[in-house]
Amino acid sequence: MAGLLDGVDQRTRLAGENRMELLLFTLGSAQKFGINVFKVQEVIQCPSLTRVAHSNPVVRGITNIRGKTIPVMDLAKAIGKEAIENIDESFVIVAEFNQSVQGFLVGGVDRIVNMKWEDIQPPPAGLGKNNFMTAVTKVDDEIVEIVDVEKILADLIQVSVEVSEETAAVTQREARPWRVMIVDDSSVARKQIQRTLEQMHIETVQAKNGKEGLMMLQEMAAETNQITDKIDVVISDVEMPEMDGYTLTIEVRKDDRLKDVPIILHTSLSGQFNLGMVKQVGANSFIPKFGAETLAAEVKSFLTMQDE
């Protein structure tokens, strides 16, 4: 695995081009799965693991990597498959997202492929709440399932959506309620944001990816000619099927009817995340997932500016 992720910092050049790179891996069968390279710090042969009493069965143990103790989760077991058996022959994908570092135990690691986001499709409808697939794509005519690691983490760690009374206190308007658009391919993330904003008496409109979000904004603007008559703030994930958050922001800023709406990029990507790209594409701010208080305060600041 040495050299697999060499030069990962240069991969930020893909941002804004509606492209991404996908690390392909297996979980004990021929089926391939994927994770965005931006989330990955390194890939290593599975080290010795220390079992932790009373831990979630998905957590196979903890290990020390570069001076930091991290949990190692069996990714196969986390998505409802048989646990990985031959740990000594397995690998750990060390990933950083949602402001934490964790390891995912996988059976084998294949390669990195460069993809267009438009070739990454939402999962088939009707898979149910227990589905851990956030998107699908094809590589060499084989189906690749992209795993919703945010849902896995949310199932293991209880994430608070509570907001302080002070932050939740937002001056309401007579014309119409404040309204925020949430653009995120993760149903878990959309629900977390919605529950946070409900405490502020803010209405939400939701889209599952950048393409859908852009179409909804354009349709709203066609009714009033200015999107700010309909939407006060857009909160968008960065990595999404069909159109990423960077490209969404670029498209919004190119449209005179849409360009004035504040955009908050809200993403689990950290580590190699290129903060300069946020300014380059024209977003108003960037906040990492997920902190309810931070998110609420950021939204409130934009609403306060509009109310003045």
C-alpha positions in Angstrom: 0.0 0.0 0.0 3.0 2.3 0.2 2.6 5.1 -2.3 -1.1 4.4 -2.9 -2.0 7.8 -1.5 1.2 9.6 -2.4 0.5 13.2 -3.5 -3.0 13.2 -2.1 -2.7 16.9 -1.4 -2.5 17.6 -5.2 -5.9 16.0 -5.6 -7.5 19.2 -4.4 -7.1 20.3 -8.0 -10.2 18.2 -8.8 -12.3 20.5 -6.6 -14.4 22.8 -8.7 -14.1 20.5 -11.7 -17.0 18.2 -10.6 -14.5 15.4 -10.3 -13.4 13.2 -7.4 -11.1 10.2 -6.8 -12.5 7.0 -5.3 -10.5 4.5 -3.3 -11.9 1.0 -4.2 -11.9 -1.8 -1.7 -13.5 -5.2 -0.9 -15.1 -6.6 2.2 -14.5 -10.3 1.8 -16.2 -10.9 -1.5 -15.8 -9.8 -5.1 -18.2 -6.8 -4.7 -16.3 -3.5 -4.8 -17.0 -0.6 -2.5 -15.6 3.0 -2.6 -14.7 5.9 -0.4 -13.7 9.4 -1.4 -9.9 9.8 -1.3 -10.2 13.2 0.3 -11.4 11.4 3.5 -8.5 9.0 3.5 -5.2 9.7 5.4 -3.5 6.4 4.7 -4.0 2.7 4.0 -2.0 0.2 6.1 -1.8 -3.5 6.7 -4.0 -4.2 9.8 -1.9 -3.7 12.9 -2.4 -5.6 16.2 -5.7 -4.5 17.8 -6.5 -4.2 21.5 -10.0 -5.2 22.3 -12.1 -2.8 24.4 -14.5 -4.3 26.9 -18.2 -3.5 26.3 -17.6 -1.7 23.1 -19.9 -1.8 20.1 -19.5 -5.2 18.2 -18.6 -3.2 15.1 -15.5 -1.9 16.8 -12.8 -4.7 16.5 -10.4 -2.8 18.7 -8.1 0.2 19.1 -4.6 0.8 17.8 -2.0 3.4 17.9 -1.1 5.1 14.6 1.5 7.9 14.6 1.0 8.6 18.3 -2.8 8.7 18.1 -5.1 6.0 19.5 -8.0 5.3 17.1 -10.9 2.9 17.0 -10.9 0.3 14.1 -14.3 -0.6 12.9 -15.2 -3.6 10.9 -16.8 -2.0 7.8 -18.4 -5.3 6.6 -20.1 -5.8 10.0 -21.1 -2.1 10.1 -23.2 -2.4 6.9 -24.8 -5.7 7.9 -22.5 -8.2 6.3 -20.4 -11.0 7.8 -17.5 -9.8 9.9 -14.1 -9.9 8.3 -12.3 -13.0 9.5 -8.6 -12.9 8.4 -7.6 -9.7 10.2 -3.8 -10.4 9.6 -4.4 -10.4 5.9 -6.7 -7.4 6.0 -6.2 -3.6 5.7 -7.2 -0.5 7.6 -8.3 2.6 5.8 -7.5 5.5 8.2 -10.0 8.1 7.5 -10.6 11.6 8.8 -14.1 13.1 8.6 -16.6 14.7 10.9 -13.7 16.1 12.9 -12.4 12.7 14.0 -10.0 10.0 12.9 -11.0 6.4 12.7 -9.9 3.2 11.0 -12.1 1.0 8.8 -11.2 -2.6 8.6 -11.5 -3.9 5.0 -10.7 -7.2 3.3 -8.6 -5.8 0.5 -7.7 -2.5 -1.3 -7.9 -2.3 -5.1 -6.9 1.0 -6.5 -7.8 4.7 -6.9 -9.9 5.8 -9.8 -10.6 9.3 -11.1 -14.4 9.8 -11.6 -16.8 12.5 -12.8 -19.4 13.3 -10.2 -22.0 13.1 -12.9 -21.1 9.4 -13.2 -21.8 8.9 -9.5 -25.5 8.1 -9.2 -27.8 8.1 -6.2 -28.6 4.6 -4.9 -31.8 2.9 -6.2 -35.0 4.0 -4.6 -36.7 1.8 -2.0 -33.6 0.5 -0.3 -35.0 1.4 3.2 -33.6 3.1 6.3 -31.1 0.4 7.0 -29.2 0.9 3.7 -25.6 2.1 4.0 -25.2 3.1 0.4 -24.9 6.8 -0.4 -24.2 6.4 -4.1 -23.3 3.9 -6.9 -21.1 4.0 -9.9 -19.6 1.7 -12.5 -15.9 0.9 -12.9 -14.8 -1.4 -15.7 -18.5 -2.4 -16.1 -18.7 -3.5 -12.4 -21.0 -1.9 -9.9 -19.3 0.0 -7.1 -21.2 0.8 -4.0 -20.1 4.0 -2.2 -20.6 3.6 1.5 -22.3 6.2 3.7 -19.6 6.5 6.3 -21.5 9.3 8.0 -24.4 7.0 8.7 -22.1 4.4 10.1 -20.5 6.9 12.4 -23.9 8.3 13.5 -25.1 4.8 14.4 -22.0 4.3 16.6 -21.8 7.7 18.2 -24.8 9.7 19.4 -24.6 13.1 17.8 -26.3 15.9 19.6 -28.5 18.3 17.6 -29.3 20.5 20.7 -28.9 24.2 20.4 -28.6 26.7 23.2 -31.6 28.9 23.9 -29.4 32.0 23.1 -28.4 30.7 19.7 -31.9 29.4 18.9 -33.4 32.8 19.5 -33.8 34.3 16.0 -36.0 37.3 15.3 -38.8 36.2 13.0 -40.2 38.2 10.1 -43.8 39.1 9.3 -43.4 38.5 5.5 -42.6 34.8 5.7 -40.6 32.4 7.9 -36.9 32.1 7.4 -36.2 29.3 4.9 -33.0 27.4 4.4 -32.2 24.9 1.6 -30.2 21.8 2.7 -28.3 20.1 -0.1 -26.8 16.8 1.0 -26.8 13.2 -0.3 -26.7 11.7 3.2 -30.2 11.4 4.7 -28.6 11.3 8.2 -26.9 14.7 7.6 -30.1 16.2 6.2 -32.0 15.1 9.2 -29.4 16.4 11.6 -29.4 19.9 10.0 -33.2 19.9 9.8 -33.6 19.1 13.5 -31.0 21.8 14.4 -32.8 24.5 12.4 -36.3 23.5 13.7 -35.2 24.7 17.1 -34.7 28.2 15.5 -38.2 28.0 13.8 -36.6 27.9 10.4 -38.3 26.1 7.5 -36.2 23.8 5.4 -36.2 22.7 1.8 -34.1 19.6 1.0 -32.2 18.4 -2.1 -30.3 15.1 -2.4 -27.4 16.5 -4.5 -26.1 19.6 -6.2 -27.9 19.0 -9.5 -31.3 18.6 -7.8 -30.5 21.6 -5.6 -29.6 23.8 -8.5 -32.8 22.8 -10.4 -34.9 23.6 -7.4 -33.3 27.0 -6.9 -33.8 27.8 -10.6 -37.5 26.9 -10.5 -38.0 29.0 -7.4 -36.2 32.0 -9.0 -38.4 31.7 -12.1 -41.4 32.5 -10.0 -40.0 35.6 -8.3 -36.8 36.4 -10.4 -34.8 36.6 -7.2 -34.0 33.5 -5.1 -33.7 35.5 -1.9 -37.5 36.0 -2.0 -37.7 32.2 -1.5 -34.5 31.0 0.2 -32.4 32.9 2.7 -29.4 30.5 3.0 -28.1 27.4 1.3 -26.3 24.8 3.3 -24.5 22.4 1.0 -22.3 19.3 1.4 -19.3 19.2 -0.9 -19.1 15.6 -2.1 -22.4 14.5 -3.7 -23.5 12.4 -6.7 -24.1 14.1 -10.1 -22.9 17.5 -8.9 -20.7 18.4 -6.0 -21.0 21.4 -3.7 -18.2 23.3 -5.4 -19.8 23.1 -8.8 -23.2 24.0 -7.3 -21.7 27.1 -5.8 -20.1 28.1 -9.1 -23.3 27.6 -11.0 -25.3 29.6 -8.5 -22.8 32.5 -8.7 -23.1 32.6 -12.5 -26.9 33.1 -12.4 -28.0 36.7 -11.7 -31.2 35.4 -10.1 -29.3 33.2 -7.7 -26.0 34.8 -7.1 -26.9 36.8 -3.9 -28.0 33.8 -1.8 -25.5 33.0 1.0 -23.9 29.6 0.7 -22.4 27.7 3.6 -20.3 24.6 2.6 -20.9 22.0 5.3 -18.7 19.0 4.9 -17.2 16.0 6.7 -14.0 16.5 4.6 -11.1 17.7 6.7 -7.4 16.9 6.6 -6.6 17.6 3.0 -9.6 19.8 2.5 -8.6 23.0 0.6 -10.1 25.9 2.5 -8.9 28.3 -0.3 -11.2 26.5 -2.7 -14.2 27.7 -0.7 -13.3 31.3 -1.5 -12.4 30.5 -5.1 -15.8 29.1 -5.9 -17.6 31.9 -4.2 -19.0 30.3 -1.1 -19.6 32.5 1.9 -18.2 30.2 4.6 -17.1 26.7 5.4 -17.9 24.7 8.6 -17.0 21.1 9.3 -19.7 18.5 10.2 -21.2 18.1 12.6 -21.7 20.6 15.4 -25.2 21.8 15.9 -24.3 24.9 17.9 -21.7 26.0 15.3 -24.0 25.4 12.4 -26.9 27.2 14.1 -24.7 30.2 14.9 -23.4 30.4 11.4 -26.9 30.4 9.9 -28.1 32.9 12.4 -25.3 35.3 11.5 -26.5 35.4 7.8 -30.1 35.8 8.8 -29.2 38.7 11.2 -27.4 40.5 8.3 -30.4 40.2 6.1 -32.7 41.4 8.9 -30.7 44.6 9.4 
